[in-house]
Amino acid sequence: MINKRLLIKNLLAHNDENSFYDKKRKVDISYKEGKAKFLKHICALSNSNPRNNSYIVIGVQDEDNKIIGTDFFDDSKIQNLINAYLDNPPIVQYENIPFPHLPDDKVVGLVTIRPIDQITSLRKNIWKYYGGSVFFRDGSMSMPKVFDIEIKDVNSKIVSAIENHAQNNIELTLDGVFDFLNKRKDFEPQYKVFKEYFVLCWSGDKKQVKEEVFFSRVDIELINEQVRLFYSALDEVSITFDNHSFTIVEYVRLGLQNSFKYYQLEETTISFDNNANYTINANLIFEPPQFNRKVLHHIYNTNNTILEKLEKGLVLGNHEIIDLENLAASYLICYLNRFEDALPKLEYAKPYIKKYSDTLYKSYKETIRILRKVRYS
C-alpha cells in the first residue's frame, strides 16, 4: 500500500512537471474556466502516459515546490464530471493528504489518473475548448494536438520506482497513529484496525441528542495511506462501524429567519476487504427543504439589496449585517426551491464575501461544497 504523503514528497523531490506529473497551487472547479482547465490536464496526462498512473499535486508553489496546502475537497462525485465531459474517460481519484506543518483546514490534494491505453478527448464544448479536442503534455504544458502517432511508453520504470519508494511500512503507520492521537487529543481521538491491516483514526466533538450521538469538528484519516477521508469544521455527522466497514452520515444545518434544522446530506461507507483493498461508496441522501415562495421572494430580494450595497461599498444596517451572515445559505435554499437566478447571484457574491471577513467566507465555502455535491449527483 502506498503512503500518499511519501509519494507526494518523492514526486516533488525528484521530478519537474512532465508527461506523468503536474503540480498546481490550487484548482477551482466551481466555475466553467476552472472545470475546463482541470479537464484539459486530466485529458493531457491520460493521453501522454497511457500505461502508467499519472498525478496532479495541488497546494504547491510552482517556483520552489513549497507546500502551502489547499482546502479540503470531499467531492466524491468528481468522476461524474470526468465522465460527462470526456470520451474514453480515465478513472480519476482525488485524495486529501494531511501534512504536519499545515493548519487543520488545509491539505495537499492528490489526483491520481489511472491508465486506460486509449485516446481521451473532450466530448463537448466547455469554456474556450471545443468538443473533440485532444490534449497531450508538451513538457510542463497541456496542449491541444492532432493525434497521428503511437505514444511510446517512456515512463513505466520511472513511475514504478517512485511508487515503490513510497510503500508504507509498520514504522510509518505507527508514527501516523501516534501523531493523530496527539494532535486530536482535545476531541476524543480513537482508532480501529480493520481486517488486521487497515488503521482508521477519527476524532470529533461529541454530543448526544436524546438517544443519538453526533460529532462536530470531525477528522477521519486512513493512516496506512496518510489520506484524510473526511474533515468538517462546521457540520454534524453520525458515525457507525463494525468489523467490516465504517459509515459516516453527514448533516447540514439549513433554515430561514432564525428557524434551522439539520438535514441528512450524504452517507459515506468505507468497506474493507480481506485482500488488502478498500472501497469508498458515497450516496447523496439529501432532500432539499421546501419553503413558502412569498417568504423566499422577500429573502431573495433582501439578499440582492445587500449584495448591491457590498458591490458599491456602502455601509450595511444592523439587520443587513445579520442577514449577510446567512446570505450564501439562503441563496442556496432559494436555488433548491427553483429560483434559478439565485445560483449566479451566489457565485457573483464570492469576492465580496471573501473581502468582508474570513468567518463569512468559510461559511460561503461550506455552502458551495453542499451545492457541488447536489449538482454533481
N, C-alpha and C positions, 0 to 999 in steps of 0.2 A: 504494500500500500504506500502511495506517495504522500509524503509530508509536503503539503502545498506551500507552506511558508518557506521551506528549504528550496522547493522548486523555483519560487519567485526569486530568491536570493541568487540561485545559480543562473537563472535567465538574465538578471541584471548584471551579474558579475562578469559573465563570460561572453556576452553577445551584444552586438549592435542590432538595431532593428533590421530584420531581413525577411526572407520568404516564409519563415515559420513563426515569427515573433514580432510583436508590435507593442508599444507602450503608449499610454495616454495619461495626461493629467486628470482628465475627467471625461465621462461620456454622459450625455443627456438625451434620452430618447423620449422626452416629454413633447418634443416638437418635431415637425417634419424634417428639418435640416439635420437634427441630431440623429433621428432614425435613419435617414438616408446615408449619412456618413458611417454609422455603425454597420449597416447592411453592406456598404461598399467594402469595408475592411474584412468582414466575415467572408464575403464572396471572394475577395482577392487572396486571402490566406488559404481558403479551401482549395482554390484553383492552383495556387503556386506550390502547395505542399500536399499533393493528393494521397499520399500513402503514410502520413505520419500525423500525430497531433500537432496542431498549431495553437499559439497562445497570444492573448492580449492581456497585458498587465495595466491596471487602471489605478491611478493615485500616485503617479511617479512624475517628478520633474524631468523634462526631456534633456536639459543641459547637463545635469550632474547625477542623474539617477537617484536623487534624494526621494525617500519615501515620505510623502505628505499625507497620504490617505484620501479616501473619498467616502461619501455617505454609504451606509449600509443599504444594499439593494436586494430586496427579498422577492423580486418578481419571478415566481416560478413559471409564469406564462410567456417568458421571453421566446421560447421555442415557437409559440403561436405566431409571433411577429416574424420570425425567420421563415416559417412555412408559408405565411401569407404573401411575402414579397419575393421569395427566391424560388426558381426552378432548380431541381436537384438540391434541395436544402441540406446542409450538413447538420448533424446533431451538435447542438451548442449548449454548453453548461456554464452558468455564471455562479461563481462561489465567492463568498466574503471571507477574507483571510485576516485575522487579527494580528497585529504586531505590538509588542510590549510598549514601545515608546509612543504609540498613538493614543489619543483620547478615546474614551469608551464608544463614542458615536462615530468613530472613523475606522475604516478597514482598508485593505487593498483588494480591489476587485480582480479576480482571475477568470478570464473567459477561455474555456477550452473548446477547440473546434475539432471534432472527430473526423478522420479521413473517410472519404466516400469513393475516391478514384473516379469521379465523374466531373464534368464541367458544370459549375454553378453559375447562374445568370439571374439578373433582375427579371421578375415576372411582369412587373407593371411599372409605370412611371412613379417616381417619388422625388420630390424637390426638383433639382435640375438634372437628375439622372433618368435616362429613358429605359423603358421596358425592353428587354433583350440585351442590355449591356452586359459585357463580360469583363471582369476586373482581374488583374494579376498584380503581384508585387514587383516593383521595379526599385530595388534597393530598399529604402525605408518608406517608399511611397506606394499607395494603392492606385493603379492607373487602369483606365479602360484600354483594352487591346483586342485585336482580332485574333481569334484562336485558329491557328492553322498548322501547329506542330505539336508533337507529343511532348509532354512535360517530363523532363528527366528527374529521376529520384536522386537528389543530391544531399538529402537531409537525414536519411534514416539513421546513420551512425551517430551524427551529432545529437539528434533528438533523443535517441536511445541512451546515449551517455549522460545527458542532462537528467533524464528521468531516473536512471539507475542511481545517480549520485544524490537523488532526493528521496530515496526509500526511507521509510520510517524504521525506528528500532525501539527497543524497550526503554532506553535512556530518554529519548525524545518524548515518548509517551508519558513516562513518569514525571518528567520535568513539566510537561504540559498540564498534567493534573494538579500538581502542587502549585504551579503558577496561577491556575484558575481559582483554586481554593483560597489562596492568599489574597488574590485581587478582589474576590467577591465575598469576603468573609462577613460583610455587613448585611448580606442578602441570602443567608442560609444556603450556601453552596452545597450541592450534592453531586454524586456521581454514581453511575451504574455501568457494569460490564455486561454487554450483550454477546451471546454466543462464544464466550470465553476469549473474545478477540477485540470487539469494539468497546471503546470507553467514551461514554457520553457524560458531559458535565453540564449542569444547569443551576441557575440561581434566580431569585426573584423576591420581591417584597410581598409577603404572603398576607392575605386577608380572607376571612371566612364570612360568607353571606348565607345565613341560615345553615343549610347542610352542604353548601357548595364552597369549594376553595378556589380562589383566584390569585393570580400573581400579576404584579406590575414590575416595570424595570427588569424585564426578563432577558436573560442572556443564556443561550444554549450553544454549546460547542462540541463538535466531534473531534476529540483530542487526537485520534490516530492520524487524521489528515490536517489538523490545525485549521479546520473550517468552522466559521461561525454560522450556525444553521438558522438562528433566529435572534433578533435583537429589537427591543422596543422600549423607548423611554416613557411612552405615554399610554399605550393601550393595555387592556387587561387580557389575560389568557388563562385558560384552564389546561392542566397537564394530567395525562393518564399514561400508564405504561404497564407492560407485562414483560415476560422473558423474551418476547419476540419483536416487540415494536414500542415506539414512543410516539404519542399523539399530542398535538398542540391544537387547541381551538382558540382562535384569535377573535376578540370582541372589539368593537369600535363604539365610541360614545358620540351619539348624534342627537340633535334636537334643535328646537327653536324657542326663543323667548323664555329662557331660563327653565325650560322643561326638557330634560335629557333622559335618554335610555341607552342601555348597552345592547348592541345588535351583533349577532354572530357574523363574522366576516369570512373566515377561511379555516378549514380543517386540514392540517398537515400531518401525515403519518410517515414516520421513518421506520421502515421494516428491515430487519437484519436477517440474512440468510446464513445457512451453515457453511456455505462455500466462500466465506470471507467477502461477500458482496452485500451491498445495501441499496435500497431504493427509497426515493422520496416521492410521495404522492400527495399533491395539494389539490383540494377541491373547494371551489368558491361556494359558500352556503349562505351568501348574503341575500336578504330580502329587503330591498330599499324601503325605508319608511315613507308613507304617503301622508300628505298634509293638505289642509284646506287651501284651495288655489287663491282665494282672496287674500289670505294671510301671506301666502308665498309672493303674490304680486307686490304687496306692501314691502316685504323684506327685500325683494329683488330690486325695487326702485330705491329703497334706502341704501342698499349696497352700492348701486350705481352713483348715487349722490356722493357717498363717501369716497369712492374711487376717483370721481371727478375732482373733488377737493384735494386729494393726495396728489393727483396729477398737476394741479395748479399751485401746489404748495400752500394751500390755505389752512388755517387753524381749525381743528375739529372741536366740536362741542363735547361736553362731558358724556352725553348719551351716545354720540357718534363714536367716541373712543371705546365705549363698552361694545357697541355693535361691531367695531373694527376687529375686536378680538375673535369674533365668530364669523367674520366676512367670508373667509375661504370655505369653511364648513357649510355655511348657509348657501353659498353659491353652488356647492356640491349637491346639497339637498334639492335646490331648485332644478339643477340639471337632471337629477334622478327622478324628478317629478315632471319631466318633459318640457322644461324651459331650456330649449336648445341653445339660446343665446347666452345662457349662463356659463357655458364652457369657455368660449373665447374671452369672456369677461374675467373668468378665473385665471386664465393664462396671462391676460394683459396685466392683471394686478401684481404679478410676481415681483417685478423690480421695485415697486412702491412699498410692498410689504417687507421685502428684504431690507430696504433702506430704513424702514420705520423702526424695527427692533429685531434682535436675534430671537427672542422668545416667540414673537409673532411669526417669524419666518420658519421656525421649527414646526409650529402648528400647521403652517401652509404646506410644508413638505409632507407631513403626515396625511393631509387631505389629498395631495397629489398621489401619494402611494396607494391610498384606497381607490382613487379614481382609476389608476393604472391597472390594478387588479380587476376591477369591474369591467373595464373596456376590453382588455385582452382576453377575457373569458367569453 
